[in-house]
Amino acid sequence: MKLIQIAILLSFLSILLSKRIHLNQEIQQCIREKCPEQLKLCYDDNACQLQLNKCRPKVDKPPKQGTKIKPFSNVLSCLKKNENSYNLIDCAYSNCEKTPQSQLYQYLLGNI
C-alpha cells in the first residue's frame, strides 16, 4: 500500500515539475519577445544587475498575511530604485500578464 502511495506522489510531483519548467520557458520566451530593449539595458547596466541582486531576497519573503501591504510591493519598491530594473519588471509584467506576478518576479530575479 505504501509503495502505491509513493508511486502516486512521485507521479504527481513529476507532473508539477514539468508544468513549472514549461511555465519558466513560457515566461522566458515572453520576456525575450516583448522586452528585448529592457533586457539589453539591464544586462549592460551594472547598477541594474546590482539592484536585481539586492531585490532577490525580497521575493522569497513576501509580506505576511493580514498586513495591509500589497503582496510583493516590497519587491517593487526595491526595483524602483534603479530605472532599468524597474522598466524591465514593468515591461515583463505588462506584456506577460497571463503569468502570476509572484512567478514573474521569481523568474526574473532568479534567472537574470
Phi, psi and omega in degrees: 000314180296325179296321178293318179297318179295318179297318178296316179298316179296320179293322177296316179295321179293325176295315178299316181296317180295324177293321180293318178297317179297318179297316179299321178293321178295316179298312181302313181296317180299313182296317180295324181282320188266338186230043184296323181293317180294321177298314181297315180299321180287320177299323183277351185251110180299324179296324177295315179300317178296320180295319177299320178298320179293328185275342183307313182297335182289335178293323181284346182234069177294162180303150181292152177300143177094347177280158182276357180284136177294145178303135177068012175293332176294326177291315181297317179294327176294315182292332181293345182289345175231127185300317182291321179292320178295317180297323178295311180296317181299315179297313182298315181292322181291324186263343181242047190292345178292339182276132175302143183305318182298319180289326178296314178299314181299320180292308184298316183281343179266341190237001180264000000 
